[in-house]
Each structure stands twice: as structure tokens, then as C-alpha cells.
């Protein structure tokens, strides 16, 4: 019933998007959308109100950002509205965009979200502004967010995925903080650390759990030269078998089924000392800096995510840039929104660092960014390994672009494998078939 209800809402939002596009976005004189936002018209002597929607809790940075802006710009007041960055939350944002609710700026967290909103006509083409060079400010990784060679938003933060490690435990077991390693080596680390007394050697956040497959297929291609699925790549099987062995033979990482059904709080387990390593992203810092709720007595070190292939030169890690902030194409205050967006990207977002969001702009000093990131708890981190992961690791990176429905399909199949409901061969064949069926539907 829940899925049917969600589908009904999604269809309704899609129809609203279509109606909005068909009538010019509700911007005609005398239209309801125009009347509702009349008080927001940019005009001399009037204070402008901007509304920014984002998925980060306001108390972990966004409120401090808009408070700082508002104090400096009494003529342009920004209000932050939080939506949860999940399917329901993004549907709420899409519905608000489609129905002309107050949304001047909004944050996109995946390429598929951007593409959908560009197609719906609600993300502004930023090429109309010529006073800010996104490629120059954000670097070459920014181009991964282009749609049809155009920017429909500014990618504002560095995406960083890493292994966080209990450095005290590494020293006690004679293990070094790795700068480059394979999943076979990570598996051995997990064994050693479990033998040292940890419940688990490794826990993983579900969001980056499947990144090893994407690391392979971004380089090799999700589709073969003959147009068929490449989900039967040998390293896909390697990943499945390695994870399964760690769950069931070594017992060094939680069984996936147990983790999903219990909604296992893996961050808490790492910070609470139950696991010595965690596969996660920069958002860990938001919790690891919170000594009140997550007290710890160990130093945290950082390492790149392991690679499946032994060939170091072939590895592409997930990363790049994120938090693409778009301007609503139907906003009455595009110029004011643009001024705020430039300010935000070039340093105004500094309070977001405490929640793990590092500015991507070259206008922000890297040392200052790390200081803001670690705050008063700097001495509880191994800064050398953090700086390496953030700035010194020269591994090429990717932003996941595999369509979300295929990401979901892939998860459905590998979950069956980890639950012992099908063999690894059956899992690979099922993923291939479903991917091929999808590819044929796109023709």
C-alpha cells in the first residue's frame, strides 16, 4: 500500500510538472503563482525574501549560514527549509517546485535528481550569468554535473568517501594506516582487528556499500561494446564473494540482512568502539565531533576505500563534487538568488564544515577548511591521513551516474545472494537480465 501511495503521489507530481511546463511555469500575469509571489518581486526599496531547500538539518550548519548572510545583507533575507534527502523528501521538494510553492534555491544530491528537474523545467540554466566561472572555481570535477554541456547549478562541496579507522587499535595490532590497498588486504585487517577483541573489524554505511562495483564499471563501462550489460564483469563476482566471505566465514562484518532489518547504527558502532573500521563518507565528522552523544577515547585515522583490482593505476574511486545548488527557473528573484549562491560557494558555507561538508571552491583556503571541519576536537584525529584522503590522494574520482532504478534493481538482486536465496552465478545473471531488459526499453 505504501508503494502504491508513493507511486500515486509521484504520478501526481509528474503531471503537475507537465502542467507547469505547458503553461510557462505559472509566470503569466495574473496567474496564481504570480499572485502568490507578488510580495517577492525584486524592486528598489523592498526587502527580498529567498527560500532555500536542503537536506541537511539546520542546526548542523545551514542555519548558521543563512544567519550570517542575513546579518550582512538586510535587503535580501534567506530562509532555510529542510527536506529529508530520501525518496519521500525529494518527492516533497519536486511537488513544491511543480506547484509554485516558495522555493528559490534547492540542493540536488544526485545526477538523476538534476536531470529530472532540468527536464521538468524547474532548474535554471546558469549560462545567463557571466560573472562566475564554475569550471575555474570548482576545478575539472565540476564538469561531471553538466547536463547537455550546461550547468543547472553550482556543485559546492567536495565529495569524500573513505575508511575511518581506530588508530589506537591499529597501533596496538601493528597495522599501518594504508595509503593504497586492496579489498583482500582490508579483509585481513578486519580479521586482525576482530581477533584483537572488536565485535567487528569493519562496518559499512549502506550508501557507499556497493561503490566497489561502480568503481570497476565506471572505468570498464556499464555497457559492453555490443550494447549488453557489463554486470557480469569478473570483479563484480569478486566483490560479491569477498563481502559474503567476510560476513559468513570471517564474521568480521555484519550480515547484510541483519544490518538492513535492524537499521544497524554503524556510525555509533564505530564511534562506540564495537568496530575498528567503517566505510563511510565525510558526514561521519558530524557525529565524530559530537563528543556529548558519541564520546570516544581513540584517535581516528583515514584511508582511501580499497580497490578490487590489484592494479593501482586502474582504480577510480567515488568522490568528485556534490551538493549541486540550483536556482528555481520560476523564481521571481533569480539575480538575488545568484548573489547568495556565489557567496555561499566561495566561503559563506564555512559553517557547513562542522557537519562534514568541505567547500569545493578554490577561493577557500584548504587549511582553514580542515580547521573548520575538525573544530575543537582536532587533536582526536590523525590530520596527516585526513589531509592525504582529502587533498593528496591523486586517484581519479567519479560521481555515481548509474540510473537510480538500476541501482535499486542491483540491490534487490545482491540482497538475495547475501540472504542465501540465490547463488552468486544466479545473482549475476539476474542483474544482467534486468539491466538488459532496461537497456532494451530505452531504445
C-alpha positions as a Markdown table, in Angstrom:
| # | Residue | x | y | z |
|---|---|---|---|---|
| 1 | Unk | 0.0 | 0.0 | 0.0 |
| 2 | Unk | 2.8 | 2.4 | 0.9 |
| 3 | Unk | 4.5 | 1.8 | -2.6 |
| 4 | Unk | 1.1 | 2.3 | -4.3 |
| 5 | Unk | 0.5 | 5.5 | -2.4 |
| 6 | Unk | 4.0 | 6.8 | -3.2 |
| 7 | Unk | 3.5 | 5.9 | -6.9 |
| 8 | Unk | 0.2 | 7.9 | -6.9 |
| 9 | Unk | 1.9 | 10.9 | -5.4 |
| 10 | Unk | 4.8 | 10.6 | -7.9 |
| 11 | Unk | 2.4 | 10.4 | -10.8 |
| 12 | Unk | 0.6 | 13.5 | -9.5 |
| 13 | Unk | 3.8 | 15.4 | -9.2 |
| 14 | Unk | 4.8 | 14.4 | -12.7 |
| 15 | Unk | 1.5 | 15.6 | -14.1 |
| 16 | Unk | 2.0 | 18.8 | -12.2 |
| 17 | Unk | 5.4 | 19.2 | -13.7 |
| 18 | Unk | 3.9 | 18.7 | -17.1 |
| 19 | Unk | 1.2 | 21.3 | -16.5 |
| 20 | Unk | 3.7 | 23.7 | -15.2 |
| 21 | Unk | 5.9 | 23.4 | -18.3 |
| 22 | Unk | 2.8 | 23.7 | -20.5 |
| 23 | Unk | 1.7 | 27.0 | -19.1 |
| 24 | Unk | 5.1 | 28.6 | -18.9 |
| 25 | Unk | 5.7 | 27.7 | -15.3 |
| 26 | Unk | 2.8 | 29.7 | -13.9 |
| 27 | Unk | 4.5 | 33.0 | -14.6 |
| 28 | Unk | 1.9 | 34.7 | -16.7 |
| 29 | Unk | 0.4 | 37.9 | -15.4 |
| 30 | Unk | -2.5 | 37.3 | -13.1 |
| 31 | Unk | -1.7 | 33.7 | -12.6 |
| 32 | Unk | -2.0 | 32.2 | -9.1 |
| 33 | Unk | 1.8 | 31.6 | -8.9 |
| 34 | Unk | 2.5 | 35.2 | -9.8 |
| 35 | Unk | -0.1 | 36.5 | -7.3 |
| 36 | Unk | 1.3 | 34.3 | -4.5 |
| 37 | Unk | 4.8 | 35.5 | -5.0 |
| 38 | Unk | 4.0 | 39.1 | -5.8 |
| 39 | Unk | 5.4 | 40.3 | -2.4 |
| 40 | Unk | 8.8 | 38.8 | -3.5 |
| 41 | Unk | 9.2 | 40.9 | -6.6 |
| 42 | Unk | 12.7 | 42.4 | -6.9 |
| 43 | Unk | 12.2 | 46.1 | -6.7 |
| 44 | Unk | 14.0 | 49.1 | -5.3 |
| 45 | Unk | 13.4 | 49.7 | -1.6 |
| 46 | Unk | 11.8 | 46.4 | -0.9 |
| 47 | Unk | 13.4 | 43.6 | 1.1 |
| 48 | Unk | 13.7 | 40.4 | -0.9 |
| 49 | Unk | 12.9 | 37.0 | 0.6 |
| 50 | Unk | 14.6 | 33.9 | -0.6 |
| 51 | Unk | 13.8 | 30.3 | 0.4 |
| 52 | Unk | 16.5 | 27.7 | 0.1 |
| 53 | Unk | 15.6 | 24.0 | 0.4 |
| 54 | Unk | 18.3 | 21.5 | 1.5 |
| 55 | Unk | 18.6 | 18.1 | 3.1 |
| 56 | Unk | 21.0 | 18.9 | 5.9 |
| 57 | Unk | 19.5 | 19.5 | 9.4 |
| 58 | Unk | 19.5 | 23.3 | 10.0 |
| 59 | Unk | 21.4 | 23.0 | 13.3 |
| 60 | Unk | 24.4 | 21.3 | 11.7 |
| 61 | Unk | 25.4 | 24.3 | 9.6 |
| 62 | Unk | 22.6 | 25.7 | 7.3 |
| 63 | Unk | 21.0 | 27.9 | 9.9 |
| 64 | Unk | 24.4 | 29.5 | 10.8 |
| 65 | Unk | 25.0 | 30.1 | 7.1 |
| 66 | Unk | 21.7 | 31.9 | 6.5 |
| 67 | Unk | 22.1 | 33.8 | 9.8 |
| 68 | Unk | 25.5 | 35.1 | 8.7 |
| 69 | Unk | 24.1 | 36.1 | 5.2 |
| 70 | Unk | 21.1 | 37.8 | 6.7 |
| 71 | Unk | 23.2 | 39.8 | 9.1 |
| 72 | Unk | 25.3 | 41.1 | 6.2 |
| 73 | Unk | 22.5 | 41.6 | 3.7 |
| 74 | Unk | 19.4 | 43.2 | 5.3 |
| 75 | Unk | 18.0 | 43.8 | 1.8 |
| 76 | Unk | 17.9 | 40.0 | 1.0 |
| 77 | Unk | 16.6 | 37.7 | 3.6 |
| 78 | Unk | 17.2 | 33.9 | 3.2 |
| 79 | Unk | 15.1 | 31.3 | 4.9 |
| 80 | Unk | 16.3 | 27.7 | 5.1 |
| 81 | Unk | 13.8 | 24.8 | 4.7 |
| 82 | Unk | 14.9 | 21.3 | 5.4 |
| 83 | Unk | 13.7 | 18.2 | 3.4 |
| 84 | Unk | 14.9 | 14.7 | 4.2 |
| 85 | Unk | 17.2 | 13.5 | 1.5 |
| 86 | Unk | 15.3 | 10.3 | 0.7 |
| 87 | Unk | 12.6 | 9.3 | -1.8 |
| 88 | Unk | 9.8 | 10.9 | 0.2 |
| 89 | Unk | 11.7 | 14.1 | 0.9 |
| 90 | Unk | 12.8 | 14.6 | -2.7 |
| 91 | Unk | 9.2 | 14.0 | -3.8 |
| 92 | Unk | 8.2 | 16.7 | -1.4 |
| 93 | Unk | 10.7 | 19.1 | -3.0 |
| 94 | Unk | 9.6 | 18.2 | -6.5 |
| 95 | Unk | 6.0 | 18.7 | -5.6 |
| 96 | Unk | 6.8 | 22.2 | -4.2 |
| 97 | Unk | 8.7 | 23.1 | -7.3 |
| 98 | Unk | 5.9 | 21.9 | -9.6 |
| 99 | Unk | 3.1 | 23.6 | -7.7 |
| 100 | Unk | 4.8 | 27.0 | -7.4 |
| 101 | Unk | 5.5 | 26.9 | -3.6 |
| 102 | Unk | 8.2 | 29.2 | -2.3 |
| 103 | Unk | 11.5 | 27.6 | -3.5 |
| 104 | Unk | 14.2 | 29.9 | -4.8 |
| 105 | Unk | 17.2 | 27.7 | -4.4 |
| 106 | Unk | 17.4 | 23.9 | -3.8 |
| 107 | Unk | 20.1 | 21.3 | -3.3 |
| 108 | Unk | 20.5 | 18.3 | -5.6 |
| 109 | Unk | 22.4 | 15.3 | -4.2 |
| 110 | Unk | 22.5 | 13.0 | -7.3 |
| 111 | Unk | 22.8 | 13.5 | -11.1 |
| 112 | Unk | 19.5 | 11.7 | -11.6 |
| 113 | Unk | 17.7 | 14.3 | -9.5 |
| 114 | Unk | 19.3 | 17.1 | -11.5 |
| 115 | Unk | 18.3 | 15.5 | -14.8 |
| 116 | Unk | 14.7 | 15.1 | -13.7 |
| 117 | Unk | 14.4 | 18.7 | -12.6 |
| 118 | Unk | 16.1 | 20.0 | -15.7 |
| 119 | Unk | 13.6 | 18.0 | -17.8 |
| 120 | Unk | 10.8 | 19.4 | -15.7 |
| 121 | Unk | 12.0 | 23.0 | -16.5 |
| 122 | Unk | 12.5 | 23.9 | -12.9 |
| 123 | Unk | 16.3 | 24.2 | -12.8 |
| 124 | Unk | 17.7 | 27.4 | -14.2 |
| 125 | Unk | 20.3 | 27.3 | -16.9 |
| 126 | Unk | 23.1 | 29.3 | -15.3 |
| 127 | Unk | 24.7 | 30.3 | -18.6 |
| 128 | Unk | 22.7 | 33.5 | -18.4 |
| 129 | Unk | 25.1 | 34.7 | -15.6 |
| 130 | Unk | 28.6 | 35.5 | -16.9 |
| 131 | Unk | 30.4 | 36.8 | -13.7 |
| 132 | Unk | 31.4 | 33.5 | -12.2 |
| 133 | Unk | 33.4 | 30.7 | -13.8 |
| 134 | Unk | 32.3 | 27.5 | -12.3 |
| 135 | Unk | 35.0 | 25.4 | -14.0 |
| 136 | Unk | 37.7 | 27.8 | -12.9 |
| 137 | Unk | 36.4 | 28.0 | -9.3 |
| 138 | Unk | 35.5 | 24.3 | -8.7 |
| 139 | Unk | 38.0 | 22.6 | -11.0 |
| 140 | Unk | 37.7 | 19.9 | -13.6 |
| 141 | Unk | 35.5 | 17.6 | -11.4 |
| 142 | Unk | 32.6 | 20.1 | -11.7 |
| 143 | Unk | 32.0 | 19.1 | -15.3 |
| 144 | Unk | 30.5 | 15.8 | -14.2 |
| 145 | Unk | 27.5 | 17.8 | -13.1 |
| 146 | Unk | 26.8 | 19.3 | -16.6 |
| 147 | Unk | 23.6 | 18.4 | -18.4 |
| 148 | Unk | 24.0 | 18.8 | -22.1 |
| 149 | Unk | 27.2 | 20.8 | -21.7 |
| 150 | Unk | 25.4 | 23.3 | -19.4 |
| 151 | Unk | 25.4 | 24.0 | -15.7 |
| 152 | Unk | 22.0 | 24.0 | -14.0 |
| 153 | Unk | 23.5 | 24.5 | -10.5 |
| 154 | Unk | 26.8 | 25.0 | -8.8 |
| 155 | Unk | 28.5 | 22.0 | -7.2 |
| 156 | Unk | 29.6 | 23.4 | -3.8 |
| 157 | Unk | 31.3 | 20.7 | -1.8 |
| 158 | Unk | 34.0 | 18.0 | -2.1 |
| 159 | Unk | 32.6 | 14.5 | -2.0 |
| 160 | Unk | 34.9 | 12.3 | 0.0 |
| 161 | Unk | 34.4 | 8.6 | 0.7 |
| 162 | Unk | 36.9 | 6.8 | 2.9 |
| 163 | Unk | 37.6 | 4.2 | 5.5 |
| 164 | Unk | 37.8 | 5.7 | 9.0 |
| 165 | Unk | 40.0 | 3.6 | 11.3 |
| 166 | Unk | 40.6 | 3.4 | 15.1 |
| 167 | Unk | 44.2 | 4.4 | 15.0 |
| 168 | Unk | 44.8 | 3.3 | 18.6 |
| 169 | Unk | 43.7 | -0.2 | 17.6 |
| 170 | Unk | 46.0 | -0.2 | 14.5 |
| 171 | Unk | 49.0 | 0.7 | 16.6 |
| 172 | Unk | 48.2 | -2.0 | 19.2 |
| 173 | Unk | 48.0 | -4.6 | 16.4 |
| 174 | Unk | 51.0 | -3.4 | 14.4 |
| 175 | Unk | 48.9 | -2.3 | 11.4 |
| 176 | Unk | 49.8 | 0.8 | 9.4 |
| 177 | Unk | 47.4 | 3.4 | 8.2 |
| 178 | Unk | 47.1 | 2.4 | 4.5 |
| 179 | Unk | 47.5 | 4.9 | 1.7 |
| 180 | Unk | 46.7 | 2.4 | -1.0 |
| 181 | Unk | 45.2 | -1.1 | -0.5 |
| 182 | Unk | 43.0 | -3.9 | -1.9 |
| 183 | Unk | 39.9 | -5.5 | -0.5 |
| 184 | Unk | 41.9 | -8.6 | 0.2 |
| 185 | Unk | 44.2 | -6.5 | 2.4 |
| 186 | Unk | 41.2 | -4.8 | 4.0 |
| 187 | Unk | 39.8 | -8.3 | 4.7 |
| 188 | Unk | 43.0 | -9.3 | 6.5 |
| 189 | Unk | 42.9 | -6.0 | 8.5 |
| 190 | Unk | 39.3 | -6.9 | 9.6 |
| 191 | Unk | 40.4 | -10.3 | 10.7 |
| 192 | Unk | 43.3 | -9.0 | 12.8 |
| 193 | Unk | 41.2 | -6.3 | 14.4 |
| 194 | Unk | 38.4 | -8.8 | 15.3 |
| 195 | Unk | 41.0 | -11.1 | 16.9 |
| 196 | Unk | 42.1 | -8.1 | 18.9 |
| 197 | Unk | 38.7 | -8.0 | 20.6 |
| 198 | Unk | 36.4 | -5.9 | 18.4 |
| 199 | Unk | 32.9 | -7.3 | 17.7 |
| 200 | Unk | 33.5 | -6.4 | 14.0 |
| 201 | Unk | 36.6 | -5.5 | 12.1 |
| 202 | Unk | 34.6 | -3.5 | 9.6 |
| 203 | Unk | 31.1 | -2.0 | 9.4 |
| 204 | Unk | 29.8 | -0.2 | 6.3 |
| 205 | Unk | 27.3 | 2.6 | 5.7 |
| 206 | Unk | 24.8 | 1.4 | 3.2 |
| 207 | Unk | 25.1 | 4.4 | 0.9 |
| 208 | Unk | 28.7 | 3.6 | -0.3 |
| 209 | Unk | 28.3 | -0.2 | 0.3 |
| 210 | Unk | 28.2 | -1.0 | -3.5 |
| 211 | Unk | 30.8 | 1.6 | -4.6 |
| 212 | Unk | 33.4 | -1.1 | -5.4 |
| 213 | Unk | 31.2 | -2.3 | -8.3 |
| 214 | Unk | 30.8 | 1.2 | -9.6 |
| 215 | Unk | 34.5 | 1.8 | -9.3 |
| 216 | Unk | 35.0 | -1.0 | -11.8 |
| 217 | Unk | 32.2 | -0.3 | -14.1 |
| 218 | Unk | 32.8 | 3.5 | -14.4 |
| 219 | Unk | 36.2 | 2.6 | -15.9 |
| 220 | Unk | 35.2 | -0.5 | -17.9 |
| 221 | Unk | 31.7 | 0.7 | -18.8 |
| 222 | Unk | 28.3 | -0.4 | -17.5 |
| 223 | Unk | 27.5 | -1.5 | -21.1 |
| 224 | Unk | 29.7 | -3.6 | -23.4 |
| 225 | Unk | 30.6 | -2.7 | -26.9 |
| 226 | Unk | 27.8 | -5.0 | -28.2 |
| 227 | Unk | 25.3 | -2.9 | -26.2 |
| 228 | Unk | 24.7 | -5.6 | -23.5 |
| 229 | Unk | 25.1 | -5.3 | -19.7 |
| 230 | Unk | 28.5 | -5.5 | -18.2 |
| 231 | Unk | 27.3 | -6.5 | -14.8 |
| 232 | Unk | 28.9 | -9.9 | -15.3 |
| 233 | Unk | 32.3 | -8.4 | -15.1 |
| 234 | Unk | 34.6 | -10.7 | -13.2 |
| 235 | Unk | 35.3 | -8.1 | -10.5 |
| 236 | Unk | 31.5 | -7.9 | -9.7 |
| 237 | Unk | 31.7 | -11.5 | -8.7 |
| 238 | Unk | 34.9 | -10.9 | -6.8 |
| 239 | Unk | 33.1 | -8.2 | -4.8 |
| 240 | Unk | 30.1 | -10.4 | -4.0 |
| 241 | Unk | 32.2 | -13.3 | -2.9 |
| 242 | Unk | 34.5 | -11.1 | -0.8 |
| 243 | Unk | 31.7 | -9.5 | 1.1 |
| 244 | Unk | 29.9 | -12.8 | 1.6 |
| 245 | Unk | 33.1 | -14.4 | 3.0 |
| 246 | Unk | 33.6 | -11.5 | 5.4 |
| 247 | Unk | 30.0 | -11.8 | 6.6 |
| 248 | Unk | 29.7 | -15.6 | 7.0 |
| 249 | Unk | 33.2 | -17.1 | 7.1 |
| 250 | Unk | 35.3 | -14.5 | 8.9 |
| 251 | Unk | 32.3 | -12.9 | 10.7 |
| 252 | Unk | 34.3 | -9.6 | 10.6 |
| 253 | Unk | 31.4 | -7.6 | 9.2 |
| 254 | Unk | 27.6 | -7.7 | 9.9 |
| 255 | Unk | 25.4 | -9.9 | 7.7 |
| 256 | Unk | 23.7 | -7.5 | 5.3 |
| 257 | Unk | 20.2 | -8.9 | 6.1 |
| 258 | Unk | 20.7 | -8.2 | 9.8 |
| 259 | Unk | 22.0 | -4.8 | 9.1 |
| 260 | Unk | 19.1 | -3.8 | 7.0 |
| 261 | Unk | 16.3 | -5.3 | 9.2 |
| 262 | Unk | 17.8 | -3.8 | 12.4 |
| 263 | Unk | 18.7 | -0.5 | 10.8 |
| 264 | Unk | 22.0 | -1.0 | 12.4 |
| 265 | Unk | 23.6 | 2.3 | 13.5 |
| 266 | Unk | 27.0 | 1.7 | 12.1 |
| 267 | Unk | 28.4 | 5.2 | 12.9 |
| 268 | Unk | 27.5 | 4.6 | 16.6 |
| 269 | Unk | 29.2 | 1.2 | 16.4 |
| 270 | Unk | 32.4 | 2.6 | 15.1 |
| 271 | Unk | 32.4 | 5.6 | 17.5 |
| 272 | Unk | 31.4 | 3.4 | 20.4 |
| 273 | Unk | 34.3 | 1.0 | 19.9 |
| 274 | Unk | 32.4 | -2.0 | 18.6 |
| 275 | Unk | 34.0 | -1.9 | 15.2 |
| 276 | Unk | 37.6 | -0.8 | 14.4 |
| 277 | Unk | 36.9 | 0.4 | 10.8 |
| 278 | Unk | 34.0 | 1.9 | 8.9 |
| 279 | Unk | 33.4 | 2.5 | 5.2 |
| 280 | Unk | 31.6 | 5.9 | 5.1 |
| 281 | Unk | 31.9 | 9.5 | 3.8 |
| 282 | Unk | 32.7 | 12.9 | 5.1 |
| 283 | Unk | 29.4 | 13.1 | 7.0 |
| 284 | Unk | 31.0 | 10.9 | 9.7 |
| 285 | Unk | 32.7 | 14.1 | 11.1 |
| 286 | Unk | 29.3 | 15.4 | 12.1 |
| 287 | Unk | 28.9 | 12.6 | 14.6 |
| 288 | Unk | 32.6 | 12.1 | 15.5 |
| 289 | Unk | 32.8 | 15.8 | 16.5 |
| 290 | Unk | 29.8 | 15.3 | 18.8 |
| 291 | Unk | 31.5 | 14.1 | 21.9 |
| 292 | Unk | 28.4 | 14.6 | 24.0 |
| 293 | Unk | 26.3 | 12.0 | 22.2 |
| 294 | Unk | 29.3 | 9.9 | 20.9 |
| 295 | Unk | 32.1 | 10.1 | 23.4 |
| 296 | Unk | 35.3 | 8.3 | 22.4 |
| 297 | Unk | 38.8 | 7.9 | 23.7 |
| 298 | Unk | 40.6 | 6.9 | 20.5 |
| 299 | Unk | 42.1 | 8.9 | 17.6 |
| 300 | Unk | 40.5 | 8.5 | 14.1 |
| 301 | Unk | 42.7 | 7.9 | 11.1 |
| 302 | Unk | 41.6 | 7.8 | 7.4 |
| 303 | Unk | 42.4 | 5.7 | 4.4 |
| 304 | Unk | 41.2 | 5.5 | 0.8 |
| 305 | Unk | 38.5 | 3.0 | 0.0 |
| 306 | Unk | 40.2 | -0.3 | -1.0 |
| 307 | Unk | 40.2 | -1.3 | -4.7 |
| 308 | Unk | 39.1 | -4.7 | -6.1 |
| 309 | Unk | 41.8 | -4.9 | -8.7 |
| 310 | Unk | 45.4 | -5.4 | -7.8 |
| 311 | Unk | 46.3 | -2.8 | -10.5 |
| 312 | Unk | 46.6 | 0.5 | -8.7 |
| 313 | Unk | 46.6 | 2.5 | -11.9 |
| 314 | Unk | 43.2 | 1.2 | -13.0 |
| 315 | Unk | 41.4 | 2.3 | -9.9 |
| 316 | Unk | 38.7 | 5.0 | -9.9 |
| 317 | Unk | 37.3 | 6.0 | -6.5 |
| 318 | Unk | 34.0 | 7.6 | -5.8 |
| 319 | Unk | 34.3 | 11.3 | -5.0 |
| 320 | Unk | 34.2 | 14.3 | -7.1 |
| 321 | Unk | 31.9 | 17.2 | -6.1 |
| 322 | Unk | 28.5 | 17.3 | -4.6 |
| 323 | Unk | 25.6 | 19.4 | -3.2 |
| 324 | Unk | 24.7 | 20.9 | -6.5 |
| 325 | Unk | 22.7 | 24.0 | -5.7 |
| 326 | Unk | 20.2 | 25.1 | -8.3 |
| 327 | Unk | 18.1 | 28.2 | -8.8 |
| 328 | Unk | 14.4 | 27.6 | -9.4 |
| 329 | Unk | 13.8 | 28.6 | -13.0 |
| 330 | Unk | 10.4 | 30.1 | -11.9 |
| 331 | Unk | 11.8 | 32.2 | -9.1 |
| 332 | Unk | 11.0 | 35.9 | -9.1 |
| 333 | Unk | 14.3 | 36.6 | -7.6 |
| 334 | Unk | 16.9 | 34.9 | -9.8 |
| 335 | Unk | 19.5 | 37.6 | -9.5 |
| 336 | Unk | 19.3 | 37.8 | -5.7 |
| 337 | Unk | 19.5 | 34.0 | -5.6 |
| 338 | Unk | 22.6 | 34.1 | -7.8 |
| 339 | Unk | 24.3 | 36.6 | -5.5 |
| 340 | Unk | 23.6 | 34.4 | -2.5 |
| 341 | Unk | 24.8 | 31.2 | -4.3 |
| 342 | Unk | 28.1 | 32.8 | -5.3 |
| 343 | Unk | 28.7 | 34.0 | -1.7 |
| 344 | Unk | 27.7 | 30.5 | -0.4 |
| 345 | Unk | 30.1 | 28.7 | -2.7 |
| 346 | Unk | 33.1 | 30.9 | -2.2 |
| 347 | Unk | 33.2 | 30.7 | 1.6 |
| 348 | Unk | 29.8 | 31.5 | 3.0 |
| 349 | Unk | 29.2 | 27.8 | 3.5 |
| 350 | Unk | 32.0 | 27.6 | 6.1 |
| 351 | Unk | 29.7 | 26.7 | 9.0 |
| 352 | Unk | 28.8 | 23.6 | 7.0 |
| 353 | Unk | 32.3 | 22.2 | 7.5 |
| 354 | Unk | 31.4 | 21.2 | 11.1 |
| 355 | Unk | 28.9 | 18.8 | 9.6 |
| 356 | Unk | 31.5 | 17.3 | 7.2 |
| 357 | Unk | 30.9 | 19.5 | 4.2 |
| 358 | Unk | 34.2 | 20.8 | 2.8 |
| 359 | Unk | 33.9 | 23.8 | 0.3 |
| 360 | Unk | 34.9 | 22.9 | -3.2 |
| 361 | Unk | 35.8 | 26.4 | -4.4 |
| 362 | Unk | 39.4 | 27.4 | -4.9 |
| 363 | Unk | 38.5 | 30.6 | -3.2 |
| 364 | Unk | 38.5 | 28.8 | 0.2 |
| 365 | Unk | 41.9 | 28.0 | 1.9 |
| 366 | Unk | 42.4 | 24.3 | 2.4 |
| 367 | Unk | 44.0 | 24.6 | 5.8 |
| 368 | Unk | 41.2 | 26.8 | 7.0 |
| 369 | Unk | 38.7 | 24.3 | 5.7 |
| 370 | Unk | 40.2 | 21.4 | 7.6 |
| 371 | Unk | 40.4 | 23.6 | 10.8 |
| 372 | Unk | 36.7 | 24.4 | 10.4 |
| 373 | Unk | 36.0 | 20.7 | 9.7 |
| 374 | Unk | 37.6 | 19.4 | 12.9 |
| 375 | Unk | 36.9 | 22.3 | 15.1 |
| 376 | Unk | 37.9 | 22.0 | 18.8 |
| 377 | Unk | 38.4 | 18.2 | 18.5 |
| 378 | Unk | 41.4 | 18.5 | 16.1 |
| 379 | Unk | 43.7 | 16.5 | 18.4 |
| 380 | Unk | 41.4 | 13.5 | 18.2 |
| 381 | Unk | 42.1 | 12.9 | 14.5 |
| 382 | Unk | 45.2 | 11.9 | 12.6 |
| 383 | Unk | 45.4 | 15.0 | 10.4 |
| 384 | Unk | 48.1 | 13.7 | 8.2 |
| 385 | Unk | 46.0 | 10.8 | 6.9 |
| 386 | Unk | 42.9 | 13.1 | 6.7 |
| 387 | Unk | 44.8 | 15.6 | 4.5 |
| 388 | Unk | 46.0 | 12.8 | 2.3 |
| 389 | Unk | 42.5 | 11.4 | 1.7 |
| 390 | Unk | 41.1 | 14.9 | 1.2 |
| 391 | Unk | 43.8 | 16.6 | -0.9 |
| 392 | Unk | 46.8 | 14.4 | -1.6 |
| 393 | Unk | 45.3 | 11.2 | -3.0 |
| 394 | Unk | 45.6 | 11.5 | -6.8 |
| 395 | Unk | 43.1 | 8.7 | -7.5 |
| 396 | Unk | 40.6 | 9.7 | -10.3 |
| 397 | Unk | 37.1 | 10.0 | -9.0 |
| 398 | Unk | 33.6 | 9.5 | -10.2 |
| 399 | Unk | 30.1 | 10.7 | -9.3 |
| 400 | Unk | 27.6 | 7.8 | -9.5 |
| 401 | Unk | 25.5 | 8.2 | -12.6 |
| 402 | Unk | 24.0 | 4.7 | -12.9 |
| 403 | Unk | 20.2 | 5.3 | -13.1 |
| 404 | Unk | 18.6 | 5.1 | -9.7 |
| 405 | Unk | 16.1 | 2.4 | -10.8 |
| 406 | Unk | 19.1 | 0.3 | -11.8 |
| 407 | Unk | 20.8 | 0.9 | -8.5 |
| 408 | Unk | 17.7 | -0.3 | -6.8 |
| 409 | Unk | 17.4 | -3.3 | -9.1 |
| 410 | Unk | 21.0 | -4.3 | -8.4 |
| 411 | Unk | 20.5 | -4.0 | -4.7 |
| 412 | Unk | 17.4 | -6.3 | -4.8 |
| 413 | Unk | 19.5 | -9.0 | -6.5 |
| 414 | Unk | 22.6 | -8.9 | -4.4 |
| 415 | Unk | 20.5 | -8.8 | -1.2 |
| 416 | Unk | 19.1 | -12.2 | -2.3 |
| 417 | Unk | 22.6 | -13.5 | -2.6 |
| 418 | Unk | 23.7 | -12.3 | 0.8 |
| 419 | Unk | 20.5 | -13.8 | 2.3 |
| 420 | Unk | 21.3 | -17.2 | 0.7 |
| 421 | Unk | 18.3 | -17.1 | -1.6 |
| 422 | Unk | 20.3 | -17.4 | -4.8 |
| 423 | Unk | 23.9 | -18.3 | -5.8 |
| 424 | Unk | 26.5 | -15.8 | -6.9 |
| 425 | Unk | 26.0 | -17.1 | -10.5 |
| 426 | Unk | 22.3 | -16.7 | -10.3 |
| 427 | Unk | 22.7 | -13.2 | -8.9 |
| 428 | Unk | 25.0 | -12.0 | -11.7 |
| 429 | Unk | 22.7 | -13.5 | -14.3 |
| 430 | Unk | 19.6 | -11.9 | -12.8 |
| 431 | Unk | 21.3 | -8.5 | -12.6 |
| 432 | Unk | 22.4 | -8.8 | -16.2 |
| 433 | Unk | 18.9 | -9.8 | -17.4 |
| 434 | Unk | 17.2 | -7.0 | -15.6 |
| 435 | Unk | 19.8 | -4.5 | -16.8 |
| 436 | Unk | 19.5 | -5.8 | -20.4 |
| 437 | Unk | 15.7 | -5.5 | -20.2 |
| 438 | Unk | 16.0 | -1.9 | -19.1 |
| 439 | Unk | 18.5 | -1.1 | -21.8 |
| 440 | Unk | 16.2 | -2.5 | -24.5 |
| 441 | Unk | 13.3 | -0.4 | -23.1 |
| 442 | Unk | 15.5 | 2.7 | -23.6 |
| 443 | Unk | 15.9 | 2.1 | -27.3 |
